[in-house]
């Protein structure tokens, strides 16, 4: 029996390239497994001859198969490394096989060069800007002793994207550094679009993305979660504006409301000013968290932070277990 593949030109499988042949074989095995047959699947460097995008999709299929069947895979590609449970990766060297002791050991073996702040990182939390990093680190630490310990030890690192549109590229880079990734994005058009693209490209799964959602708001960002009393006075003193203004009320996201306040009171508002104000707010929040977390977060708008804490706690527990 001959198998024909139409990848633009319909020809027999045996005339296709190695990459297409590998994917076809895995597809057939996947079909068999769905009919209840027990399978031991052995793959030798399945990433060879594949486009980078196809490697991500292949990884998802292999991990899906491994949930029901035994999969033995040899690879030099970091994407196939189990970053959560390092000991499930077997290192073969000098005719000996042994479980890996750490992610760092696997990085060194594969020649992965992680930056200094990622050297010991198991998880990276990606946020949109530096102000998010400033505010979130103390908030997460106060919400969970496990996260506090992970942040102190460098096991969990918070990194800015400098724009949600850079999410997919950054995730791909971090996966090659053998890091597990979680994203916490603004709940606006750009943030949702970036999350959708990352999922479509198999860079992240749904459970690896959270958005800053706030009750009653169609679009929101991290600053919307913070009580204005925490930063109102310092913003008023530094910029000569009052947040006790009708322009700051309403259901628009924080940046739009703050812009309206500045403009209505005869002040300039541009990207540089916006970033400075965000940084001022983040620093005020970080200082206030140390005194009392409950004073910082608006109770009706903190649900996404609580959900993020629970998700990160669970992923760290799985890694430790």
PyMOL commands that set and color helices and strands:
alter all, ss='L'
color gray80, all
select helices_A, chain A and resi 13-15+18-33+52-66+78-80+86-88+103-110+116-118+130-143+145-153+164-176+189-200+206-208+222-225+228-239+246-248+254-264+271-291+293-295+299-301+303-320
alter helices_A, ss='H'
color red, helices_A
select strands_A, chain A and resi 4-6+10-12+40-44+70-74+90-93+96-99+123-127+156-160+180-186+209-212
alter strands_A, ss='S'
color yellow, strands_A
deselect
rebuild
show_as cartoon
